[in-house]
């Protein structure tokens, strides 16, 4: 299915974690690898740029981390990132250059590309957010189905078995998610697409589209 592949969603020049995607076709395939990858990558980071904080936590010296934030390892916070008041990073998280993790935002098993913003009351779990992706206040990724069965990626008439119980959202570069939206397990949003506020989204939203509701997904440029 076109639009779901790593090279169709992400500019790998905009993440410190580019190598994790090598040998994979779809982004959710790397979710089980994030924890181990961080430990390997972190051990080789330049100590002039990154400071090791506790066990398997590396924070760029140019990053700003508020005292009230909690950071669990393994974790890498890249240069010029900002982790704000009461953020909760549970571990297995890569926060890209210039990214913002806001007040009371929770991260778990994620890759945030450079310049990603999850600035207000967001939950992002088992997800990958592309360059300059932005989640509005209160928007979240739901990463486990209510019946606890394995997540299936659904795009038109195609179904792709992930083999994973936990898959959140794959947001392409420059995706905008409106406030208080829920991205259901296995949601994939193509580059440059917009999600209206208070939406409940599932499945695949093509690149360059606006999601208004389940029955109204329109191209941004005609």
Secondary structure, 3 states (H helix, E strand, C coil): CCCCEHHHHCCHHHCCCHHHHCCCCEHHHHHHHHHHHHHHHHHCCCCCCEEECCCCEEEECCCEECCCCEECCCEEECCCCEECCCCEECCCEEECCCCEEEECCEEEEEEECCCCEEEECCEEEEEEECCCCEECCCCEECCECCCCCCCEEEECCEEEECCCCECCEEECCCCEECCCCEECCCEEECCCCEECCCCEECCEECCCEEEEECCEEEECCC
